[in-house]
Amino acid sequence: MDRTELADYLRRARARLAPGDVGLSAGPRRRTPGLRREEVAQLAGMSPDYYTRLEQRRGSHPSRQMLTALARALRLTDGERDHLFHLAGQEPPRPGGSSDHVRPGLLLILDRLHDLPASVMSDWGQVLAQNTMSVAMTGDHTGMNLVRHWFMVPGARNLAAPENHEQHARAHVASLRAVTTARPDDPGPAALVAQLLSASAEFKALWAEHDVVVLRPSPKRFLHPVVGVLDLDCEVLLSDGHSQQLVVHSAQPGTQTYERLELLRVIGLQDLTHSP
């Protein structure tokens, strides 16, 4: 781990970003350009004290998960992310497999979707990033796998309308089947399938049917505990190679769901303001 070079690299990466580049408000006038240390820490989901120690060449070795979060927070490209890993004494993620590193282009779009629930997901169900509206609608699922969540976590289906449960379950299984067929050597999806086959009889039965489907945009009904029923359109933007997806939910102006989304936006902003 090259503490000096790592600290310099983090400072320079932070200085080149403006708050608006990452979906944050600029707030009061700033004495120096770029993001504040506490803002990078917030985006990466780590303590401001730990991030400060990294920039001051005093931090302990960051984990691979933490480096991935920093690369996402600082909007690094694949090459820049690999350099960050090398400075920290870690091997970068190997090419050809699944990556938790969100492409900067998808994050750029996500940061600008202030009034619509949007998230970035891998093609095998990993939630890689969410905006404030997405968290307000479904809760914070960043780092979670939605297929595992659906089949293994009690209460995971509460937000989905009961009449759509079977459809969602089949779509999850068939999409995962398509990914494991396309990338048989990718350890992430393969391990998930093995876990679900041993833990969920429902998953095992659906897996045996050998259906394959690619995620398509479709209407979705959410049962939100605060604002009520949300009938939403779902659009999916695929990255190069289709390994990551930007999923955006919207409602037609003038509808009851549109008004409820506006209320949800206010609730989400309030929660963000009041959070520590």
Secondary structure in CASP SS format (residue, H / E / C, confidence):
PFRMAT SS
TARGET T0000
AUTHOR 0000-0000-0000
METHOD secondary structure of the structure
MODEL  1
M C 1.00
D C 1.00
R H 1.00
T H 1.00
E H 1.00
L H 1.00
A H 1.00
D H 1.00
Y H 1.00
L H 1.00
R H 1.00
R H 1.00
A H 1.00
R H 1.00
A H 1.00
R C 1.00
L C 1.00
A C 1.00
P H 1.00
G H 1.00
D H 1.00
V H 1.00
G C 1.00
L C 1.00
S C 1.00
A C 1.00
G C 1.00
P C 1.00
R C 1.00
R C 1.00
R C 1.00
T C 1.00
P C 1.00
G C 1.00
L C 1.00
R C 1.00
R H 1.00
E H 1.00
E H 1.00
V H 1.00
A H 1.00
Q H 1.00
L H 1.00
A H 1.00
G C 1.00
M C 1.00
S C 1.00
P H 1.00
D H 1.00
Y H 1.00
Y H 1.00
T H 1.00
R H 1.00
L H 1.00
E H 1.00
Q C 1.00
R C 1.00
R C 1.00
G C 1.00
S C 1.00
H C 1.00
P C 1.00
S C 1.00
R H 1.00
Q H 1.00
M H 1.00
L H 1.00
T H 1.00
A H 1.00
L H 1.00
A H 1.00
R H 1.00
A H 1.00
L C 1.00
R C 1.00
L C 1.00
T C 1.00
D H 1.00
G H 1.00
E H 1.00
R H 1.00
D H 1.00
H H 1.00
L H 1.00
F H 1.00
H H 1.00
L H 1.00
A C 1.00
G C 1.00
Q C 1.00
E C 1.00
P C 1.00
P C 1.00
R C 1.00
P C 1.00
G C 1.00
G C 1.00
S C 1.00
S C 1.00
D C 1.00
H C 1.00
V C 1.00
R C 1.00
P H 1.00
G H 1.00
L H 1.00
L H 1.00
L H 1.00
I H 1.00
L H 1.00
D H 1.00
R C 1.00
L C 1.00
H C 1.00
D C 1.00
L C 1.00
P C 1.00
A E 1.00
S E 1.00
V E 1.00
M E 1.00
S E 1.00
D C 1.00
W C 1.00
G C 1.00
Q E 1.00
V E 1.00
L E 1.00
A E 1.00
Q E 1.00
N C 1.00
T H 1.00
M H 1.00
S H 1.00
V H 1.00
A H 1.00
M H 1.00
T H 1.00
G C 1.00
D C 1.00
H C 1.00
T C 1.00
G C 1.00
M C 1.00
N E 1.00
L H 1.00
V H 1.00
R H 1.00
H H 1.00
W H 1.00
F H 1.00
M H 1.00
V C 1.00
P C 1.00
G C 1.00
A C 1.00
R C 1.00
N C 1.00
L C 1.00
A E 1.00
A C 1.00
P H 1.00
E H 1.00
N H 1.00
H H 1.00
E H 1.00
Q H 1.00
H H 1.00
A H 1.00
R H 1.00
A H 1.00
H H 1.00
V H 1.00
A H 1.00
S H 1.00
L H 1.00
R H 1.00
A H 1.00
V H 1.00
T H 1.00
T H 1.00
A H 1.00
R C 1.00
P C 1.00
D C 1.00
D C 1.00
P H 1.00
G H 1.00
P H 1.00
A H 1.00
A H 1.00
L H 1.00
V H 1.00
A H 1.00
Q H 1.00
L H 1.00
L H 1.00
S H 1.00
A H 1.00
S C 1.00
A H 1.00
E H 1.00
F H 1.00
K H 1.00
A H 1.00
L H 1.00
W H 1.00
A H 1.00
E C 1.00
H C 1.00
D C 1.00
V C 1.00
V C 1.00
V C 1.00
L C 1.00
R C 1.00
P C 1.00
S C 1.00
P C 1.00
K E 1.00
R E 1.00
F E 1.00
L E 1.00
H E 1.00
P C 1.00
V C 1.00
V C 1.00
G E 1.00
V E 1.00
L E 1.00
D E 1.00
L E 1.00
D E 1.00
C E 1.00
E E 1.00
V E 1.00
L E 1.00
L E 1.00
S C 1.00
D H 1.00
G H 1.00
H H 1.00
S C 1.00
Q E 1.00
Q E 1.00
L E 1.00
V E 1.00
V E 1.00
H E 1.00
S E 1.00
A C 1.00
Q C 1.00
P C 1.00
G C 1.00
T C 1.00
Q H 1.00
T H 1.00
Y H 1.00
E H 1.00
R H 1.00
L H 1.00
E H 1.00
L H 1.00
L H 1.00
R H 1.00
V H 1.00
I H 1.00
G H 1.00
L H 1.00
Q H 1.00
D H 1.00
L H 1.00
T H 1.00
H H 1.00
S C 1.00
P C 1.00
END
